[in-house]
């Protein structure tokens, strides 16, 4: 079992958070612990957020990151879990990395799950909510977006995904520079936080969660379908230690729930370079 040590890399918080419990629940029908027998620590899995953790937001992971993950994989099992759909994750991590490097891949927080490159699960947001409630939600969101006054608006303000919807005040088709400018404005004025709070109050009876992720958007998904959803696919795999690395671990951030899950050692990072540095210390890699 990985020994948890204290570091002062982030003075305001612990680098390591001792897990209080072990993963428990019904064994995944796809579980086969023998698949990890060649790893130096087959009982340990490291899960990563994508945006801001493995790659800059909506940009491609650096070759140095991919090379480091290949080295890390000799020591433990690795997986990614993000709110984006599979197509966007492939853009950021690369086709080869998604299908071959990572042992587990979780798109849309785990609503769509992959193990050793093969899909093992797919949950539906529409089936959960129903068409009528979905229309009510979307209609309200579109009107709400029209009331937000920001310097630039582009297109694709609502993106439907299999396990959630993603809402962006500026629009997902904005340029990288416009994305950065909105992110700075949002830090100052809390546009997304206010919107998430307002939607949460309006649709409290819908059983939905409203989570801030990345730089420009809000994820809306059934309560419980946050990133902890992916953990059910790890039951029976023989993992006694689960690490998670993410950049949005604050309340309201889309890494918050899994970071604070009692069976998870949570690590907050500020960028991909920080991710590598913390892993080097944790696993004594050089």
LOGUNU-164037 format. One record per residue: y, x, z of N, C-alpha, C in turn; residue number from 0; residue in three letters. Coordinates in nm, 3 decimals. Example, Ala and Ser with C-alpha at 12.3 -4.5 7.8 and 13.67 -1.06 7.14 Angstrom:
    n.c2    n.c1    n.c3   ca.c2   ca.c1   ca.c3    c.c2    c.c1    c.c3 num residuo
  -0.569   1.319   0.780  -0.450   1.230   0.780  -0.330   1.320   0.780   0     Ala
  -0.225   1.285   0.708  -0.106   1.367   0.714   0.003   1.290   0.787   1     Ser
//
This chain:
    n.c2    n.c1    n.c3   ca.c2   ca.c1   ca.c3    c.c2    c.c1    c.c3 num residuo
  -0.120   0.085   0.000   0.000   0.000   0.000   0.125   0.088   0.000   0     Unk
   0.225   0.056  -0.080   0.347   0.135  -0.085   0.419   0.129   0.048   1     Unk
   0.452   0.245   0.102   0.527   0.249   0.226   0.674   0.222   0.199   2     Unk
   0.733   0.133   0.274   0.873   0.095   0.255   0.960   0.182   0.341   3     Unk
   1.060   0.245   0.278   1.150   0.332   0.349   1.292   0.278   0.337   4     Unk
   1.378   0.319   0.430   1.517   0.276   0.428   1.602   0.378   0.353   5     Unk
   1.693   0.330   0.269   1.787   0.416   0.199   1.926   0.359   0.218   6     Unk
   2.026   0.441   0.198   2.164   0.396   0.214   2.239   0.401   0.083   7     Unk
   2.166   0.381  -0.026   2.229   0.383  -0.158   2.333   0.272  -0.169   8     Unk
   2.302   0.156  -0.113   2.397   0.045  -0.106   2.423   0.018   0.041   9     Unk
   2.531   0.071   0.098   2.555   0.060   0.241   2.557  -0.082   0.291  10     Unk
   2.596  -0.178   0.205   2.610  -0.314   0.252   2.477  -0.387   0.265  11     Unk
   2.368  -0.324   0.219   2.240  -0.392   0.229   2.127  -0.291   0.234  12     Unk
   2.010  -0.335   0.271   1.894  -0.249   0.272   1.841  -0.235   0.131  13     Unk
   1.804  -0.111   0.095   1.739  -0.091  -0.033   1.603  -0.157  -0.032  14     Unk
   1.533  -0.148   0.081   1.401  -0.208   0.094   1.406  -0.325   0.192  15     Unk
   1.335  -0.430   0.162   1.327  -0.547   0.248   1.179  -0.573   0.276  16     Unk
   1.131  -0.543   0.397   0.989  -0.558   0.424   0.941  -0.700   0.395  17     Unk
   0.831  -0.709   0.322   0.774  -0.840   0.294   0.714  -0.898   0.420  18     Unk
   0.733  -1.027   0.441   0.684  -1.092   0.562   0.545  -1.150   0.544  19     Unk
   0.509  -1.184   0.420   0.381  -1.246   0.394   0.320  -1.185   0.269  20     Unk
   0.195  -1.219   0.242   0.129  -1.181   0.119   0.136  -1.299   0.022  21     Unk
   0.123  -1.269  -0.106   0.113  -1.377  -0.204  -0.008  -1.463  -0.171  22     Unk
   0.010  -1.593  -0.174  -0.104  -1.680  -0.152  -0.090  -1.803  -0.239  23     Unk
  -0.200  -1.870  -0.261  -0.203  -1.987  -0.347  -0.330  -1.986  -0.428  24     Unk
  -0.346  -2.086  -0.510  -0.465  -2.094  -0.593  -0.470  -1.977  -0.691  25     Unk
  -0.587  -1.921  -0.705  -0.605  -1.807  -0.795  -0.575  -1.848  -0.938  26     Unk
  -0.496  -1.765  -1.006  -0.470  -1.789  -1.147  -0.600  -1.782  -1.226  27     Unk
  -0.624  -1.876  -1.317  -0.749  -1.873  -1.394  -0.760  -1.750  -1.483  28     Unk
  -0.650  -1.679  -1.502  -0.651  -1.561  -1.588  -0.660  -1.431  -1.509  29     Unk
  -0.664  -1.440  -1.375  -0.661  -1.321  -1.291  -0.785  -1.236  -1.309  30     Unk
  -0.766  -1.106  -1.314  -0.876  -1.010  -1.324  -0.827  -0.876  -1.271  31     Unk
  -0.838  -0.853  -1.140  -0.786  -0.730  -1.079  -0.842  -0.602  -1.139  32     Unk
  -0.959  -0.607  -1.199  -1.019  -0.486  -1.256  -0.935  -0.431  -1.372  33     Unk
  -0.847  -0.514  -1.430  -0.761  -0.466  -1.538  -0.664  -0.358  -1.491  34     Unk
  -0.642  -0.350  -1.360  -0.545  -0.253  -1.307  -0.613  -0.134  -1.241  35     Unk
  -0.742  -0.121  -1.258  -0.820  -0.020  -1.184  -0.775   0.123  -1.213  36     Unk
  -0.720   0.148  -1.331  -0.681   0.285  -1.366  -0.544   0.324  -1.309  37     Unk
  -0.469   0.230  -1.254  -0.338   0.263  -1.198  -0.356   0.334  -1.063  38     Unk
  -0.263   0.419  -1.030  -0.272   0.491  -0.904  -0.256   0.397  -0.785  39     Unk
  -0.180   0.290  -0.804  -0.163   0.188  -0.701  -0.190   0.052  -0.763  40     Unk
  -0.316   0.020  -0.782  -0.349  -0.106  -0.851  -0.314  -0.231  -0.771  41     Unk
  -0.280  -0.214  -0.644  -0.243  -0.329  -0.560  -0.093  -0.353  -0.558  42     Unk
  -0.016  -0.281  -0.642   0.129  -0.289  -0.641   0.181  -0.331  -0.778  43     Unk
   0.268  -0.430  -0.780   0.335  -0.471  -0.903   0.486  -0.461  -0.884  44     Unk
   0.554  -0.415  -0.987   0.700  -0.410  -0.988   0.750  -0.504  -1.096  45     Unk
   0.831  -0.600  -1.056   0.891  -0.697  -1.148   1.039  -0.665  -1.166  46     Unk
   1.087  -0.686  -1.289   1.225  -0.654  -1.321   1.296  -0.773  -1.383  47     Unk
   1.419  -0.798  -1.339   1.514  -0.875  -1.417   1.542  -0.795  -1.545  48     Unk
   1.597  -0.860  -1.647   1.624  -0.789  -1.773   1.772  -0.751  -1.782  49     Unk
   1.860  -0.849  -1.800   2.004  -0.822  -1.813   2.060  -0.750  -1.692  50     Unk
   2.121  -0.634  -1.714   2.185  -0.561  -1.606   2.090  -0.479  -1.521  51     Unk
   1.960  -0.492  -1.548   1.860  -0.421  -1.469   1.779  -0.325  -1.556  52     Unk
   1.724  -0.376  -1.666   1.654  -0.292  -1.762   1.742  -0.256  -1.881  53     Unk
   1.839  -0.341  -1.910   1.931  -0.316  -2.021   2.069  -0.369  -1.984  54     Unk
   2.175  -0.316  -2.047   2.306  -0.379  -2.030   2.298  -0.523  -2.080  55     Unk
   2.382  -0.609  -2.026   2.373  -0.751  -2.058   2.376  -0.776  -2.208  56     Unk
   2.268  -0.840  -2.258   2.250  -0.879  -2.398   2.247  -0.761  -2.495  57     Unk
   2.231  -0.639  -2.444   2.217  -0.522  -2.529   2.075  -0.467  -2.518  58     Unk
   2.042  -0.371  -2.601   1.907  -0.317  -2.608   1.882  -0.215  -2.497  59     Unk
   1.763  -0.218  -2.440   1.726  -0.119  -2.339   1.725   0.020  -2.402  60     Unk
   1.774   0.119  -2.329   1.781   0.255  -2.380   1.641   0.315  -2.393  61     Unk
   1.621   0.406  -2.488   1.491   0.474  -2.501   1.449   0.542  -2.371  62     Unk
   1.546   0.591  -2.294   1.514   0.656  -2.167   1.451   0.557  -2.069  63     Unk
   1.496   0.432  -2.073   1.438   0.330  -1.985   1.294   0.301  -2.026  64     Unk
   1.270   0.284  -2.156   1.134   0.255  -2.203   1.041   0.371  -2.169  65     Unk
   1.087   0.493  -2.187   1.005   0.610  -2.154   0.974   0.615  -2.005  66     Unk
   1.073   0.583  -1.923   1.052   0.584  -1.778   0.952   0.476  -1.736  67     Unk
   0.960   0.358  -1.797   0.867   0.251  -1.763   0.725   0.288  -1.802  68     Unk
   0.709   0.359  -1.911   0.575   0.407  -1.949   0.519   0.500  -1.843  69     Unk
   0.605   0.582  -1.786   0.563   0.673  -1.679   0.531   0.595  -1.552  70     Unk
   0.617   0.497  -1.520   0.595   0.416  -1.400   0.463   0.340  -1.408  71     Unk
   0.427   0.297  -1.528   0.305   0.218  -1.548   0.179   0.294  -1.508  72     Unk
   0.185   0.425  -1.504   0.071   0.504  -1.458   0.048   0.482  -1.308  73     Unk
   0.153   0.444  -1.238   0.147   0.432  -1.093   0.119   0.290  -1.045  74     Unk
   0.160   0.189  -1.120   0.151   0.052  -1.073   0.149  -0.044  -1.191  75     Unk
   0.141  -0.171  -1.162   0.150  -0.277  -1.264   0.297  -0.313  -1.279  76     Unk
   0.342  -0.343  -1.402   0.483  -0.375  -1.423   0.498  -0.506  -1.501  77     Unk
   0.609  -0.574  -1.477   0.637  -0.699  -1.547   0.787  -0.727  -1.549  78     Unk
   0.831  -0.808  -1.642   0.971  -0.851  -1.647   0.977  -1.001  -1.626  79     Unk
   1.088  -1.047  -1.568   1.109  -1.191  -1.550   1.257  -1.219  -1.572  80     Unk
   1.287  -1.300  -1.673   1.425  -1.330  -1.707   1.443  -1.475  -1.745  81     Unk
   1.567  -1.518  -1.749   1.597  -1.656  -1.785   1.597  -1.681  -1.935  82     Unk
   1.611  -1.575  -2.014   1.615  -1.591  -2.160   1.479  -1.629  -2.217  83     Unk
   1.479  -1.678  -2.340   1.353  -1.707  -2.406   1.293  -1.578  -2.460  84     Unk
   1.171  -1.587  -2.511   1.098  -1.468  -2.554   1.170  -1.394  -2.666  85     Unk
   1.230  -1.467  -2.760   1.297  -1.403  -2.874   1.408  -1.310  -2.826  86     Unk
   1.489  -1.355  -2.730   1.599  -1.272  -2.680   1.545  -1.153  -2.600  87     Unk
   1.437  -1.174  -2.527   1.379  -1.063  -2.451   1.324  -0.956  -2.545  88     Unk
   1.269  -0.999  -2.658   1.221  -0.901  -2.757   1.338  -0.823  -2.816  89     Unk
   1.451  -0.890  -2.837   1.570  -0.821  -2.888   1.615  -0.711  -2.792  90     Unk
   1.608  -0.739  -2.663   1.658  -0.644  -2.565   1.558  -0.535  -2.529  91     Unk
   1.431  -0.572  -2.520   1.330  -0.477  -2.474   1.250  -0.415  -2.588  92     Unk
   1.252  -0.481  -2.704   1.174  -0.433  -2.818   1.041  -0.505  -2.829  93     Unk
   1.001  -0.532  -2.949   0.874  -0.602  -2.975   0.756  -0.529  -2.912  94     Unk
   0.751  -0.397  -2.929   0.638  -0.319  -2.878   0.632  -0.322  -2.726  95     Unk
   0.750  -0.316  -2.661   0.753  -0.316  -2.515   0.708  -0.449  -2.459  96     Unk
   0.755  -0.559  -2.519   0.720  -0.692  -2.470   0.570  -0.718  -2.486  97     Unk
   0.514  -0.677  -2.598   0.373  -0.709  -2.625   0.276  -0.604  -2.572  98     Unk
   0.324  -0.481  -2.550   0.231  -0.376  -2.512   0.263  -0.299  -2.385  99     Unk
   0.391  -0.277  -2.358   0.428  -0.197  -2.241   0.410  -0.273  -2.111 100     Unk
   0.462  -0.396  -2.106   0.459  -0.473  -1.981   0.326  -0.545  -1.964 101     Unk
   0.273  -0.537  -1.843   0.148  -0.606  -1.812   0.170  -0.757  -1.801 102     Unk
   0.285  -0.795  -1.745   0.322  -0.936  -1.733   0.461  -0.955  -1.793 103     Unk
   0.479  -1.066  -1.863   0.609  -1.102  -1.917   0.637  -1.248  -1.884 104     Unk
   0.753  -1.272  -1.826   0.790  -1.408  -1.787   0.923  -1.445  -1.850 105     Unk
   0.918  -1.535  -1.947   1.039  -1.587  -2.010   1.081  -1.714  -1.938 106     Unk
   1.212  -1.742  -1.941   1.265  -1.863  -1.879   1.215  -1.877  -1.735 107     Unk
   1.224  -1.766  -1.662   1.187  -1.758  -1.520   1.038  -1.771  -1.493 108     Unk
   0.956  -1.773  -1.596   0.812  -1.790  -1.577   0.763  -1.923  -1.628 109     Unk
   0.853  -2.006  -1.682   0.808  -2.131  -1.744   0.715  -2.099  -1.862 110     Unk
   0.742  -1.987  -1.928   0.652  -1.933  -2.029   0.605  -1.797  -1.978 111     Unk
   0.473  -1.779  -1.970   0.417  -1.660  -1.907   0.319  -1.589  -1.999 112     Unk
   0.322  -1.456  -1.992   0.233  -1.373  -2.072   0.163  -1.271  -1.982 113     Unk
   0.037  -1.248  -2.012  -0.041  -1.146  -1.941  -0.110  -1.057  -2.043 114     Unk
  -0.081  -0.929  -2.037  -0.136  -0.833  -2.132  -0.114  -0.879  -2.276 115     Unk
   0.006  -0.932  -2.301   0.046  -0.970  -2.436   0.002  -1.107  -2.482 116     Unk
  -0.075  -1.179  -2.400  -0.124  -1.311  -2.439  -0.059  -1.419  -2.354 117     Unk
  -0.017  -1.528  -2.418   0.047  -1.637  -2.345  -0.054  -1.708  -2.258 118     Unk
  -0.015  -1.732  -2.131  -0.106  -1.799  -2.038  -0.048  -1.928  -1.982 119     Unk
   0.081  -1.956  -2.007   0.140  -2.080  -1.954   0.267  -2.114  -2.028 120     Unk
   0.299  -2.245  -2.032   0.424  -2.293  -2.090   0.457  -2.428  -2.028 121     Unk
   0.563  -2.434  -1.947   0.607  -2.558  -1.884   0.727  -2.615  -1.959 122     Unk
   0.749  -2.747  -1.949   0.851  -2.814  -2.029   0.959  -2.877  -1.942 123     Unk
   1.084  -2.839  -1.966   1.200  -2.897  -1.898   1.214  -3.045  -1.932 124     Unk
   1.196  -3.078  -2.060   1.210  -3.218  -2.105   1.106  -3.307  -2.039 125     Unk
   0.983  -3.262  -2.031   0.879  -3.343  -1.967   0.911  -3.367  -1.821 126     Unk
   0.970  -3.267  -1.757   1.007  -3.283  -1.616   1.118  -3.386  -1.599 127     Unk
   1.223  -3.373  -1.680   1.343  -3.453  -1.658   1.339  -3.589  -1.727 128     Unk
   1.279  -3.596  -1.845   1.279  -3.720  -1.923   1.399  -3.725  -2.016 129     Unk
   1.383  -3.789  -2.130   1.488  -3.791  -2.231   1.617  -3.858  -2.184 130     Unk
   1.605  -3.968  -2.111   1.725  -4.041  -2.069   1.812  -3.958  -1.974 131     Unk
   1.748  -3.900  -1.874   1.823  -3.816  -1.779   1.876  -3.691  -1.849 132     Unk
   1.799  -3.638  -1.943   1.844  -3.520  -2.016   1.973  -3.550  -2.094 133     Unk
   1.976  -3.665  -2.161   2.096  -3.703  -2.235   2.215  -3.722  -2.141 134     Unk
   2.191  -3.783  -2.027   2.298  -3.803  -1.930   2.356  -3.669  -1.885 135     Unk
   2.268  -3.574  -1.859   2.311  -3.441  -1.817   2.390  -3.371  -1.927 136     Unk
   2.336  -3.370  -2.048   2.400  -3.301  -2.160   2.537  -3.363  -2.192 137     Unk
   2.544  -3.493  -2.196   2.672  -3.559  -2.226   2.779  -3.522  -2.125 138     Unk
   2.741  -3.519  -1.998   2.838  -3.483  -1.894   2.881  -3.337  -1.909 139     Unk
   2.783  -3.248  -1.936   2.813  -3.105  -1.951   2.911  -3.082  -2.066 140     Unk
   2.890  -3.151  -2.178   2.976  -3.131  -2.294   3.120  -3.176  -2.266 141     Unk
   3.134  -3.287  -2.195   3.268  -3.332  -2.158   3.331  -3.233  -2.060 142     Unk
   3.253  -3.186  -1.965   3.303  -3.090  -1.865   3.353  -2.963  -1.934 143     Unk
   3.274  -2.912  -2.030   3.313  -2.790  -2.100   3.446  -2.806  -2.173 144     Unk
   3.471  -2.927  -2.222   3.596  -2.951  -2.296   3.719  -2.944  -2.207 145     Unk
   3.699  -2.953  -2.075   3.812  -2.950  -1.982   3.844  -2.809  -1.933 146     Unk
   3.757  -2.713  -1.963   3.778  -2.576  -1.918   3.872  -2.505  -2.014 147     Unk
   3.986  -2.459  -1.962   4.086  -2.393  -2.044   4.075  -2.241  -2.026 148     Unk
   4.019  -2.174  -2.126   4.007  -2.028  -2.125   4.064  -1.975  -2.256 149     Unk
   4.102  -1.847  -2.261   4.169  -1.794  -2.380   4.089  -1.805  -2.509 150     Unk
   3.956  -1.790  -2.500   3.872  -1.789  -2.620   3.752  -1.879  -2.599 151     Unk
   3.720  -1.959  -2.701   3.596  -2.034  -2.705   3.531  -2.012  -2.841 152     Unk
   3.400  -1.998  -2.842   3.330  -1.975  -2.968   3.230  -2.089  -2.992 153     Unk
   3.102  -2.062  -3.004   3.004  -2.168  -3.031   2.878  -2.150  -2.950 154     Unk
   2.785  -2.246  -2.964   2.659  -2.250  -2.888   2.689  -2.254  -2.739 155     Unk
   2.751  -2.364  -2.697   2.788  -2.382  -2.557   2.669  -2.428  -2.473 156     Unk
   2.575  -2.498  -2.535   2.453  -2.542  -2.467   2.334  -2.496  -2.549 157     Unk
   2.244  -2.421  -2.485   2.124  -2.374  -2.554   2.001  -2.433  -2.486 158     Unk
   1.923  -2.507  -2.563   1.802  -2.567  -2.509   1.687  -2.467  -2.516 159     Unk
   1.618  -2.450  -2.404   1.501  -2.365  -2.398   1.385  -2.447  -2.346 160     Unk
   1.267  -2.395  -2.354   1.149  -2.472  -2.315   1.152  -2.512  -2.168 161     Unk
   1.194  -2.418  -2.081   1.188  -2.445  -1.938   1.322  -2.465  -1.871 162     Unk
   1.431  -2.466  -1.948   1.564  -2.480  -1.889   1.664  -2.506  -2.000 163     Unk
   1.790  -2.529  -1.960   1.900  -2.522  -2.056   1.999  -2.419  -2.005 164     Unk
   2.068  -2.355  -2.098   2.166  -2.253  -2.066   2.303  -2.300  -2.114 165     Unk
   2.401  -2.298  -2.026   2.534  -2.350  -2.055   2.635  -2.237  -2.043 166     Unk
   2.718  -2.221  -2.147   2.817  -2.114  -2.147   2.956  -2.168  -2.178 167     Unk
   3.054  -2.149  -2.089   3.190  -2.198  -2.115   3.255  -2.134  -2.237 168     Unk
   3.225  -2.007  -2.266   3.284  -1.941  -2.381   3.199  -1.960  -2.507 169     Unk
   3.070  -1.986  -2.490   2.979  -2.001  -2.603   2.900  -1.875  -2.627 170     Unk
   2.771  -1.889  -2.650   2.683  -1.774  -2.661   2.704  -1.694  -2.789 171     Unk
   2.777  -1.749  -2.886   2.801  -1.676  -3.010   2.924  -1.586  -3.003 172     Unk
   2.981  -1.568  -2.884   3.096  -1.479  -2.869   3.054  -1.334  -2.896 173     Unk
   3.152  -1.251  -2.929   3.125  -1.109  -2.953   3.102  -1.037  -2.820 174     Unk
   3.052  -0.914  -2.828   3.030  -0.836  -2.707   3.161  -0.813  -2.631 175     Unk
   3.268  -0.785  -2.702   3.397  -0.764  -2.638   3.447  -0.892  -2.572 176     Unk
   3.430  -1.005  -2.640   3.470  -1.134  -2.581   3.386  -1.167  -2.460 177     Unk
   3.259  -1.129  -2.464   3.170  -1.148  -2.349   3.222  -1.071  -2.229 178     Unk
   3.258  -0.947  -2.250   3.308  -0.862  -2.141   3.439  -0.918  -2.085 179     Unk
   3.527  -0.962  -2.175   3.655  -1.018  -2.130   3.636  -1.145  -2.048 180     Unk
   3.543  -1.231  -2.092   3.516  -1.353  -2.014   3.457  -1.318  -1.878 181     Unk
   3.366  -1.220  -1.875   3.304  -1.181  -1.748   3.409  -1.135  -1.648 182     Unk
   3.510  -1.061  -1.696   3.617  -1.016  -1.607   3.700  -1.134  -1.559 183     Unk
   3.730  -1.226  -1.649   3.805  -1.347  -1.612   3.726  -1.429  -1.510 184     Unk
   3.597  -1.440  -1.532   3.511  -1.519  -1.443   3.506  -1.458  -1.303 185     Unk
   3.505  -1.325  -1.296   3.506  -1.259  -1.165   3.631  -1.296  -1.087 186     Unk
   3.742  -1.307  -1.158   3.870  -1.336  -1.092   3.887  -1.483  -1.056 187     Unk
   3.842  -1.572  -1.146   3.872  -1.715  -1.128   3.751  -1.801  -1.089 188     Unk
   3.630  -1.745  -1.096   3.512  -1.820  -1.055   3.483  -1.943  -1.140 189     Unk
   3.502  -1.931  -1.270   3.481  -2.045  -1.361   3.338  -2.097  -1.351 190     Unk
   3.242  -2.008  -1.361   3.102  -2.051  -1.360   3.059  -2.102  -1.223 191     Unk
   3.107  -2.038  -1.118   3.068  -2.082  -0.984   3.119  -2.224  -0.956 192     Unk
   3.241  -2.252  -0.995   3.295  -2.387  -0.976   3.217  -2.488  -1.060 193     Unk
   3.186  -2.453  -1.184   3.112  -2.544  -1.269   2.973  -2.571  -1.210 194     Unk
   2.905  -2.467  -1.164   2.773  -2.484  -1.104   2.780  -2.573  -0.981 195     Unk
   2.882  -2.552  -0.898   2.898  -2.635  -0.777   2.923  -2.782  -0.814 196     Unk
   3.007  -2.804  -0.915   3.039  -2.941  -0.956   2.916  -3.011  -1.015 197     Unk
   2.841  -2.941  -1.098   2.721  -3.000  -1.157   2.614  -3.026  -1.051 198     Unk
   2.603  -2.935  -0.957   2.505  -2.951  -0.850   2.534  -3.078  -0.769 199     Unk
   2.661  -3.103  -0.742   2.700  -3.224  -0.667   2.678  -3.350  -0.751 200     Unk
   2.714  -3.345  -0.878   2.702  -3.462  -0.965   2.557  -3.503  -0.987 201     Unk
   2.468  -3.406  -1.001   2.328  -3.435  -1.036   2.232  -3.397  -0.923 202     Unk
   2.276  -3.415  -0.800   2.193  -3.382  -0.684   2.062  -3.459  -0.684 203     Unk
   2.063  -3.580  -0.742   1.945  -3.666  -0.742   1.848  -3.633  -0.855 204     Unk
   1.880  -3.536  -0.939   1.795  -3.503  -1.054   1.690  -3.397  -1.021 205     Unk
   1.700  -3.334  -0.905   1.603  -3.230  -0.870   1.620  -3.103  -0.952 206     Unk
   1.746  -3.067  -0.978   1.775  -2.951  -1.061   1.845  -2.842  -0.982 207     Unk
   1.832  -2.719  -1.030   1.905  -2.605  -0.975   2.002  -2.553  -1.080 208     Unk
   2.115  -2.501  -1.034   2.220  -2.451  -1.122   2.250  -2.307  -1.079 209     Unk
   2.214  -2.214  -1.163   2.215  -2.073  -1.123   2.298  -1.989  -1.219 210     Unk
   2.380  -1.900  -1.163   2.462  -1.811  -1.244   2.380  -1.689  -1.284 211     Unk
   2.377  -1.660  -1.414   2.301  -1.545  -1.463   2.374  -1.472  -1.572 212     Unk
   2.348  -1.342  -1.584   2.413  -1.265  -1.689   2.564  -1.263  -1.673 213     Unk
   2.636  -1.261  -1.785   2.781  -1.249  -1.782   2.856  -1.376  -1.817 214     Unk
   2.792  -1.469  -1.891   2.872  -1.577  -1.949   2.815  -1.717  -1.929 215     Unk
   2.706  -1.733  -1.857   2.640  -1.864  -1.859   2.584  -1.908  -1.725 216     Unk
   2.537  -2.031  -1.725   2.469  -2.094  -1.612   2.334  -2.143  -1.660 217     Unk
   2.230  -2.117  -1.583   2.097  -2.170  -1.612   2.076  -2.298  -1.533 218     Unk
   2.024  -2.401  -1.599   1.992  -2.529  -1.533   1.843  -2.553  -1.551 219     Unk
   1.772  -2.571  -1.440   1.626  -2.585  -1.446   1.578  -2.666  -1.326 220     Unk
   1.456  -2.719  -1.331   1.403  -2.794  -1.217   1.399  -2.707  -1.091 221     Unk
   1.434  -2.765  -0.979   1.429  -2.692  -0.853   1.289  -2.637  -0.831 222     Unk
   1.281  -2.510  -0.800   1.153  -2.441  -0.786   1.115  -2.363  -0.910 223     Unk
   1.186  -2.390  -1.022   1.161  -2.316  -1.145   1.256  -2.197  -1.158 224     Unk
   1.300  -2.144  -1.045   1.375  -2.019  -1.047   1.275  -1.905  -1.069 225     Unk
   1.315  -1.783  -1.049   1.227  -1.670  -1.081   1.104  -1.660  -0.990 226     Unk
   1.106  -1.731  -0.878   0.984  -1.733  -0.795   0.871  -1.807  -0.866 227     Unk
   0.903  -1.884  -0.970   0.800  -1.955  -1.046   0.696  -1.858  -1.100 228     Unk
   0.739  -1.738  -1.136   0.645  -1.643  -1.196   0.537  -1.597  -1.099 229     Unk
   0.565  -1.606  -0.969   0.472  -1.551  -0.870   0.337  -1.622  -0.870 230     Unk
   0.335  -1.750  -0.910   0.207  -1.822  -0.909   0.108  -1.762  -1.007 231     Unk
   0.158  -1.694  -1.109   0.070  -1.633  -1.208   0.012  -1.500  -1.160 232     Unk
   0.053  -1.456  -1.042   0.003  -1.330  -0.987  -0.106  -1.351  -0.882 233     Unk
  -0.130  -1.477  -0.845  -0.231  -1.507  -0.743  -0.369  -1.464  -0.792 234     Unk
  -0.439  -1.392  -0.708  -0.574  -1.349  -0.741  -0.582  -1.219  -0.818 235     Unk
  -0.467  -1.156  -0.842  -0.465  -1.030  -0.918  -0.482  -0.907  -0.829 236     Unk
  -0.493  -0.928  -0.697  -0.516  -0.817  -0.607  -0.391  -0.744  -0.561 237     Unk
  -0.273  -0.807  -0.577  -0.149  -0.740  -0.540  -0.116  -0.764  -0.392 238     Unk
  -0.109  -0.656  -0.316  -0.065  -0.667  -0.176   0.082  -0.632  -0.161 239     Unk
   0.141  -0.572  -0.264   0.283  -0.537  -0.261   0.349  -0.579  -0.391 240     Unk
   0.457  -0.655  -0.378   0.534  -0.700  -0.494   0.678  -0.654  -0.477 241     Unk
   0.727  -0.575  -0.572   0.867  -0.534  -0.574   0.941  -0.610  -0.683 242     Unk
   1.068  -0.638  -0.657   1.154  -0.699  -0.760   1.287  -0.627  -0.763 243     Unk
   1.332  -0.593  -0.885   1.461  -0.528  -0.905   1.550  -0.620  -0.987 244     Unk
   1.671  -0.648  -0.936   1.763  -0.735  -1.008   1.907  -0.707  -0.969 245     Unk
   2.000  -0.755  -1.052   2.142  -0.729  -1.026   2.218  -0.850  -0.973 246     Unk
   2.162  -0.971  -0.987   2.233  -1.091  -0.940   2.159  -1.151  -0.821 247     Unk
   2.158  -1.077  -0.710   2.082  -1.118  -0.592   2.169  -1.191  -0.489 248     Unk
   2.297  -1.210  -0.520   2.386  -1.279  -0.429   2.358  -1.430  -0.432 249     Unk
   2.398  -1.505  -0.329   2.380  -1.651  -0.333   2.441  -1.710  -0.459 250     Unk
   2.363  -1.793  -0.529   2.407  -1.850  -0.654   2.368  -1.769  -0.776 251     Unk
   2.329  -1.642  -0.755   2.283  -1.558  -0.865   2.141  -1.593  -0.902 252     Unk
   2.101  -1.564  -1.026   1.968  -1.608  -1.069   1.856  -1.517  -1.023 253     Unk
   1.888  -1.412  -0.946   1.785  -1.328  -0.884   1.770  -1.356  -0.734 254     Unk
   1.853  -1.446  -0.684   1.863  -1.465  -0.538   1.730  -1.511  -0.477 255     Unk
   1.668  -1.611  -0.536   1.549  -1.670  -0.473   1.431  -1.573  -0.468 256     Unk
   1.405  -1.504  -0.577   1.291  -1.412  -0.576   1.321  -1.290  -0.491 257     Unk
   1.447  -1.247  -0.488   1.486  -1.135  -0.404   1.457  -1.164  -0.257 258     Unk
   1.479  -1.290  -0.216   1.461  -1.328  -0.076   1.324  -1.391  -0.047 259     Unk
   1.236  -1.397  -0.146   1.103  -1.454  -0.121   1.030  -1.369  -0.017 260     Unk
   0.963  -1.433   0.080   0.901  -1.357   0.189   0.788  -1.264   0.147 261     Unk
   0.734  -1.281   0.028   0.627  -1.193  -0.017   0.676  -1.083  -0.110 262     Unk
   0.808  -1.071  -0.122   0.866  -0.978  -0.220   0.956  -0.876  -0.152 263     Unk
   0.943  -0.750  -0.193   1.036  -0.645  -0.154   1.151  -0.648  -0.255 264     Unk
   1.268  -0.689  -0.213   1.380  -0.706  -0.305   1.470  -0.583  -0.311 265     Unk
   1.516  -0.550  -0.431   1.603  -0.435  -0.454   1.720  -0.479  -0.541 266     Unk
   1.841  -0.457  -0.495   1.960  -0.487  -0.575   2.004  -0.363  -0.650 267     Unk
   2.030  -0.378  -0.780   2.078  -0.267  -0.861   2.212  -0.304  -0.924 268     Unk
   2.285  -0.203  -0.969   2.415  -0.227  -1.030   2.412  -0.206  -1.182 269     Unk
   2.311  -0.135  -1.231   2.296  -0.111  -1.374   2.158  -0.049  -1.399 270     Unk
   2.117  -0.033  -1.526   1.985   0.025  -1.554   1.965   0.166  -1.498 271     Unk
   2.070   0.248  -1.498   2.057   0.382  -1.443   2.024   0.377  -1.294 272     Unk
   2.084   0.284  -1.224   2.056   0.265  -1.082   1.910   0.222  -1.062 273     Unk
   1.860   0.137  -1.152   1.720   0.095  -1.145   1.628   0.216  -1.149 274     Unk
   1.650   0.304  -1.244   1.568   0.424  -1.257   1.579   0.512  -1.133 275     Unk
   1.699   0.531  -1.083   1.718   0.618  -0.967   1.647   0.563  -0.843 276     Unk
   1.655   0.432  -0.823   1.587   0.374  -0.706   1.436   0.384  -0.720 277     Unk
   1.385   0.364  -0.840   1.240   0.375  -0.862   1.191   0.518  -0.841 278     Unk
   1.270   0.613  -0.882   1.232   0.753  -0.861   1.214   0.783  -0.714 279     Unk
   1.303   0.730  -0.631   1.291   0.751  -0.487   1.173   0.674  -0.429 280     Unk
   1.157   0.552  -0.474   1.052   0.467  -0.419   0.912   0.522  -0.447 281     Unk
   0.892   0.572  -0.568   0.760   0.621  -0.608   0.751   0.774  -0.613 282     Unk
   0.855   0.840  -0.564   0.858   0.987  -0.564   0.834   1.044  -0.703 283     Unk
   0.906   0.990  -0.801   0.895   1.035  -0.939   1.008   1.133  -0.970 284     Unk
   0.980   1.227  -1.057   1.082   1.327  -1.091   1.090   1.345  -1.242 285     Unk
//
